[in-house]
Amino acid sequence: MNVFRFLGDMTHLISILILLLKIYATKSCSGISLKTQELYALVFLTRYLDLFTDFISVYNSFMKVVFVGTSLAIVWCMRHHRAVRRSYDKDLDTFRHHLLVAACLVLALFVHEKFTVQEILWAFSIYLEAVAILPQLVLLQRSGNVDNLTGQYVFFLGAYRAFYIINWTYRYFTEPHFSRWIACISGLIQTALYADFFYYYFISWKNNAKLQLPA
């Protein structure tokens, strides 16, 4: 495992910890899209089915369990924890995420690296992760003001994918048989979706001001 993959994993883990801190410390999920969290839970559940069949390393298995477990815990908390559920911005979180699921599933059935159930589900999870942030970004645009923890959560989530692009580039030049082109293209699309958010995040950081997104 190279340093860029490790940094990607760590920024991803930091984003999750920030979100858990926001939910459990403030008892609020205001500004957080339940639909995005449900999409991420589906991403990890379909991607890490090999957890029960293929062992790569203790680190790899541990991270898979963490990502699956935390994503399910966040969805459960937002749906069933009374105090947290009351703060959910249901009227703003109206993105039709089921259309993303359907489109990614159809794409995975036709564009994959190998015609097996596991590979199709892997491709589906990659495509879905690339667009899973859309409900979250739309919610933030509609709400306008973004609180500090939510802004940091989205920032580190975007940084995680940026590090993974560097990781894939590094592996392409150092590993003779590396050919995860689906992940590379999807990662570029996913990072591009964050471009607008990154711009306003940088402006707010530079001016030491509250993060605000244009409606």
Secondary structure, 3 states (H helix, E strand, C coil): CCHHHHHHHHHHHHHHHHHHHHHHHHCCCCCCCHHHHHHHHHHHHHHHHHHHCCCCCHHHHHHHHHHHHHHHHHHHHHHHCHHHHHCCCCCCCCCCHHHHHHHHHHHHHHCCCCCCHHHHHHHHHHHHHHHCCHHHHHHHHHHCECCHHHHHHHHHHHHHHHHHHHHHHHHHHHCCCCCCHHHHHHHHHHHHHCHHHHHHHHHHHHCCCCCECCC
